[in-house]
Amino acid sequence: MEGERLASQGRSSGLPAGGATGESPGVDAPLLGSSGSSALLQAEVLDLDEDEDDLEVFSKDASLMDMNSFSPMMPTSPLSMINQIKFEDEPDLKDLFITVDEPESHVTTIETFITYRIITKTSRGEFDSSEFEVRRRYQDFLWLKGKLEEAHPTLIIPPLPEKFIVKGMVERFNDDFIETRRKALQKFLNRIADHPTLTFNEDFKVFLTAQAWELSSHKKQGPGLLSRMGQTVRAVALSMRGVKSRPEEFMEMNNFIELFSQKINLIDKISQRIYKEQREYSDEMREYGPIHILWSASEEDLVDTLKGVASCIDKCCKATEKRMSGLSEALLPVVHEYVLYSEMLMGVMKRRDQIQAELDSKVEALMYKKADTDLLTEEIGKLEDKVECANNALKADWERWKHNMQNDIKSAFTDMAEENIHYYEQCLATWESFLASQTDLHMEETSEDKPESH
Amino acid sequence: MEQAPRDPERQLQPAPLEPLGHPDSGLQAAVGEEAEGARDEGPGEGTMTENNFWLKKIEISVSEAEKRTGRNAMNMQETYTAYLIETRSVEHTDGQSVLTDSLWRRYSEFELLRNYLLVYYPHIVVPPLPEKRAEFVWHKLSADNMDPDFVERRRIGLENFLLRVASHPILCRDKIFYLFLTQEGNWKETVNETGFQLKADSRLKALNATFRVKNPDKRFTELKHYSDELQSVISHLLRVRARVADRLYGVYKVHGNYGRVFSEWSAIEKEMGDGLQSAGHHMDVYASSIDDILEDEEHYADQLKEYLFYAEALRAVCRKHELMQYDLEMAAQDLASKKQQCEELATGTVRTFSLKGMTTKLFGQETPEQREARIKVLEEQITEGEQQLKSKNLEGREFVKNAWADIERFREQKNHDLKEALISYAVMQISMCKKGIQVWTNAKECFSKM
């Protein structure tokens, strides 16, 4: 039932060629062109097992060289295009369903950690079976994210929930924290599944299907930690240069990202604060209602009225709780995810800038060196392709991301408004029915009244 | 007990009660042929019939408040607030109101009036004044006595006090009360001349003193318990309400931040921009709507507060009764002991210890003449004592009868007022919910257009 074979490492790093492994991505991926950059792109799209015959559909006609004929969606193979176009509009054409549940605590001598059960249901041919069940811990998710970032440096990888939440946490593993994280992890995996490119990533498949030991050995392949660290240092140095020569559209994109990040962070804070205030309001209300009951014990003639008020307050209190839970399900996770997304986006921009900087440094080198011009020119050619791919990838994914963002934000806030409307409607009904009962009684009383002494 | 001096020339008729909480000043103390007068067995029984011919209406209002500075008793400068009291008489036929009197009073004069009423009408549940200092405040409200909101609410409270007194079947007749409304200068002196402060039983002021009454009246004991419970439950309610108000304020106001951020965000969005901007506006509307809502609730709280203070007034009547009962028991005891002394002297048996007895033993018997003299004195005292006891008893019974009549009246008033207050609270909640629905519906529309 589990996917056995480990995908061969068609990964490529978008980072300077020097640091990458020696493996050529071209080995597995059906090749179209021999130029490195297209192989690179192929690798991104086609991290596949050589045995997967039905995936031939990817191979030949995908005019991978022809970047400019892109639709905003990236992969051009028919199947992926179908997935692509259909995903957002018609969820029933989705063919990969993932759930994350059953958090379990594991205690070893050195550490305590939580694993989550991941169930994958799929109709895709490249999966050995139609259903998979595995257990993963947070570290594994981190690994997956890292691999995706490596393979697709300028794609917008979905964010992972934070490692720790420092403030207000007494212990790392309280129930609310785990539940929030579980939901976020599920979102993370589904976002990948919905992404036209990432969904076919080999590491992703391994993550979903491999047994624990298989996963560990799969993880061990690939650039070691040190080499990755080395890349990071160089990358930072380069990214500064990349910023200077950033094309206009990416400048705009960057501005947007900065502003968006500010705003979404504020909205996150505001939303959390509202939740807190509602919580405290609900706590006070819970004490408020019963006082009226207490009072009714010493007032014979006001018993009905007082008990009525108490009951209304209690019902409103419950309605508030419901409103709060709606907020915490519909709004808070979405806003928070976009806070993380905004950080992610800044990372993507950096990586794009780095790629550009590589090119620029080589170009500069060419200008000043007169020797090795042929080699340099060739390298420059490759890098130019690389930059172009990266930029196009980002552009396309950016559009897709923005579109999703707008939908998600719109949905989340519309839901919040709906929750509030519902809350007020419930409270209104409660008080109106109380009022009706009182005025009925009142009319009965006044008609029975003996002529009063005033 | 002295009866309240009455001035047959000006009689203010008893009037039906208006519940507190009406925002407009100038409520009418309507008067007409009053069956209620029949219940009133105080002074003026005979004048009831002649008052029925008056059919006058009076309006009392505390219409303004003004900051003043003046010199106090120690010749130091002080700032205080003065309130304008206007009295209008309304001719029954054409309904036109004519301003008859208008003067300024400060809070301390109201207090003086009330203290006077407490002394002269011990059997009446005297209406309370609005609080001296702001209590049960939630954070937005000021505890400062000079704060305009506090002054405004106090103005309403003082007006309410006057209306309560004016519509009380007995209190409305009081001359000092009448002068309070009509005679600006010299009123204080007039009140003090009644000497009521001397009459005020200082023992009543000793709050901690308990009078060990041997035969307490069960009804009064129950009433005292009730007033304690009422006070305790209303305080608790007001305290929690203030906290609820605080929290509600927080919820609403934080939403205002959305407005600002949405507006800034809309600047960078093309498609979403308009929706965000207008939704933000609605968030601002939502946030600012809480101010009016809570102001209305403050009026509700004031209605409850009045009854919180009424509990005090109830307790005062109980304590007065207790004191009377105690006096009665003491007098009876004293009389009994004197009678016994007399008997002993007459028969020569000494059963009770007395100093005279002791000294007699030590220093020799007294002469028959001396003894006769003593018996005579005692007999006189006994006769006097019996008279006093009789009148005290009568007084006590009168007190109880009158007190219970007023307590009954109070009870009905309280039930009516509190029920109305609770209903008005429901009405406020309904209004708040309707506003909420409207704002969020508008916001939802904006969001869905994004």
Boltz contact constraints between the chains, C-beta under 6 A:
constraints:
  - contact:
      token1: [A, 256]
      token2: [B, 268]
      max_distance: 6.0
  - contact:
      token1: [A, 259]
      token2: [B, 268]
      max_distance: 6.0
  - contact:
      token1: [A, 263]
      token2: [B, 261]
      max_distance: 6.0
  - contact:
      token1: [A, 263]
      token2: [B, 265]
      max_distance: 6.0
  - contact:
      token1: [A, 266]
      token2: [B, 261]
      max_distance: 6.0
  - contact:
      token1: [A, 267]
      token2: [B, 261]
      max_distance: 6.0
  - contact:
      token1: [A, 270]
      token2: [B, 257]
      max_distance: 6.0
  - contact:
      token1: [A, 270]
      token2: [B, 258]
      max_distance: 6.0
  - contact:
      token1: [A, 273]
      token2: [B, 254]
      max_distance: 6.0
  - contact:
      token1: [A, 274]
      token2: [B, 254]
      max_distance: 6.0
  - contact:
      token1: [A, 277]
      token2: [B, 250]
      max_distance: 6.0
  - contact:
      token1: [A, 277]
      token2: [B, 251]
      max_distance: 6.0
  - contact:
      token1: [A, 277]
      token2: [B, 254]
      max_distance: 6.0
  - contact:
      token1: [A, 278]
      token2: [B, 251]
      max_distance: 6.0
  - contact:
      token1: [A, 280]
      token2: [B, 247]
      max_distance: 6.0
  - contact:
      token1: [A, 281]
      token2: [B, 247]
      max_distance: 6.0
  - contact:
      token1: [A, 281]
      token2: [B, 248]
      max_distance: 6.0
  - contact:
      token1: [A, 281]
      token2: [B, 251]
      max_distance: 6.0
  - contact:
      token1: [A, 284]
      token2: [B, 243]
      max_distance: 6.0
  - contact:
      token1: [A, 284]
      token2: [B, 244]
      max_distance: 6.0
  - contact:
      token1: [A, 284]
      token2: [B, 247]
      max_distance: 6.0
  - contact:
      token1: [A, 287]
      token2: [B, 240]
      max_distance: 6.0
  - contact:
      token1: [A, 288]
      token2: [B, 240]
      max_distance: 6.0
  - contact:
      token1: [A, 288]
      token2: [B, 244]
      max_distance: 6.0
  - contact:
      token1: [A, 291]
      token2: [B, 236]
      max_distance: 6.0
  - contact:
      token1: [A, 291]
      token2: [B, 237]
      max_distance: 6.0
  - contact:
      token1: [A, 294]
      token2: [B, 233]
      max_distance: 6.0
  - contact:
      token1: [A, 295]
      token2: [B, 233]
      max_distance: 6.0
  - contact:
      token1: [A, 298]
      token2: [B, 229]
      max_distance: 6.0
  - contact:
      token1: [A, 301]
      token2: [B, 415]
      max_distance: 6.0
  - contact:
      token1: [A, 302]
      token2: [B, 418]
      max_distance: 6.0
  - contact:
      token1: [A, 305]
      token2: [B, 419]
      max_distance: 6.0
  - contact:
      token1: [A, 305]
      token2: [B, 422]
      max_distance: 6.0
  - contact:
      token1: [A, 309]
      token2: [B, 422]
      max_distance: 6.0
  - contact:
      token1: [A, 406]
      token2: [B, 272]
      max_distance: 6.0
  - contact:
      token1: [A, 410]
      token2: [B, 450]
      max_distance: 6.0
  - contact:
      token1: [A, 413]
      token2: [B, 447]
      max_distance: 6.0
  - contact:
      token1: [A, 414]
      token2: [B, 444]
      max_distance: 6.0
  - contact:
      token1: [A, 414]
      token2: [B, 447]
      max_distance: 6.0
  - contact:
      token1: [A, 414]
      token2: [B, 448]
      max_distance: 6.0
  - contact:
      token1: [A, 417]
      token2: [B, 440]
      max_distance: 6.0
  - contact:
      token1: [A, 417]
      token2: [B, 443]
      max_distance: 6.0
  - contact:
      token1: [A, 417]
      token2: [B, 444]
      max_distance: 6.0
  - contact:
      token1: [A, 417]
      token2: [B, 447]
      max_distance: 6.0
  - contact:
      token1: [A, 420]
      token2: [B, 440]
      max_distance: 6.0
  - contact:
      token1: [A, 421]
      token2: [B, 437]
      max_distance: 6.0
  - contact:
      token1: [A, 421]
      token2: [B, 440]
      max_distance: 6.0
  - contact:
      token1: [A, 421]
      token2: [B, 441]
      max_distance: 6.0
  - contact:
      token1: [A, 424]
      token2: [B, 433]
      max_distance: 6.0
  - contact:
      token1: [A, 424]
      token2: [B, 436]
      max_distance: 6.0
  - contact:
      token1: [A, 424]
      token2: [B, 437]
      max_distance: 6.0
  - contact:
      token1: [A, 427]
      token2: [B, 433]
      max_distance: 6.0
  - contact:
      token1: [A, 428]
      token2: [B, 433]
      max_distance: 6.0
  - contact:
      token1: [A, 431]
      token2: [B, 426]
      max_distance: 6.0
  - contact:
      token1: [A, 431]
      token2: [B, 429]
      max_distance: 6.0
  - contact:
      token1: [A, 431]
      token2: [B, 430]
      max_distance: 6.0
  - contact:
      token1: [A, 434]
      token2: [B, 426]
      max_distance: 6.0
  - contact:
      token1: [A, 435]
      token2: [B, 426]
      max_distance: 6.0
  - contact:
      token1: [A, 438]
      token2: [B, 423]
      max_distance: 6.0
  - contact:
      token1: [A, 453]
      token2: [B, 35]
      max_distance: 6.0
  - contact:
      token1: [A, 453]
      token2: [B, 36]
      max_distance: 6.0
  - contact:
      token1: [A, 453]
      token2: [B, 39]
      max_distance: 6.0
  - contact:
      token1: [A, 454]
      token2: [B, 16]
      max_distance: 6.0
  - contact:
      token1: [A, 454]
      token2: [B, 36]
      max_distance: 6.0
